[in-house]
Amino acid sequence: MGWSDCIECGQTPCICGHDYKGWDTKRKDGLVKAVQGFTTHEFVRWIQRGKVYPSDTIMQMGYEEMLELFLKDKDE
């Protein structure tokens, strides 16, 4: 997406995802990984694995707490 306003929502950056609607999952995951450093699939697999933290504990945490734990585990 360019630096100009989106042709659909008029926002900069775009909030509607118009330019990404035709992308396949692999391409979208690549963009997510470039921005966040990990894919949604990697994050969900980490939660499902439940190796270090039980699923019930994870589900009671806020997003920021889960993300902090995920990034800590990922770096180790």
N, C-alpha and C positions, 0 to 999 in steps of 0.2 A: 504494500500500500504506500502511496506517495505521502508527502508531507502536507498536501493540500486537503481541503474539506472533502469528506466522503460525498459522493453524488446521491446517496440514498438518505443518510441521516444528517448530513451537513456538519458533523462533528469532526474535530481534529484532536486526538486520533479518533478514528471511527469506533463507534460503540455498537453498531449493528452487525458487523462482520460481513458486509456486502461483498467485499473483494475476496473473501475466503470461502464463500458458499460453494464454489465449484471444486474446491480442493479435496483430495482424498485424505483418509485418516493418516496415512504415513506422512504426507506433507504437512498436515496440521500439527502432528506430534513433533515434527522437526522444528516448526516455529515455536511451539511451546517449550521445547528443550533449549532452544537458542535463547529464549527470554528468561526462563526459570532455572535452567541448569538440569532439569529432569522432566520426564514425561508424566502425564497423568497416570498412565499404565504402571510406571515404576512406583509411584506413590501408592496406588491402590494395592499393588502386589505386596508392598512393604506392610500395609495395614493387615491384609489378609494372612500374611505369613504368621503374624502373632508370635514370632520366635522370642522377641525380647519383651514385648508388652502385650498382655492379653487384649483381645479385641474389645471386650467390655470396657476396659480402662481407656483404650484409644477413643472409643465412641463417646466417652464422657468428657473428653478434652475439647478445647476450642481449636480452631484451625491453626492459630499461631503456635500453640503448644505442640500439636502434631507435627507441624512443619519443622519446628526446631528439633524435635527428636529424630525425625526422618533425616534431616541434613546432617545431624551429629552421627547417626548410624551409617549414613552413606559415606562420610569422610573416613570412617574407621576401617 
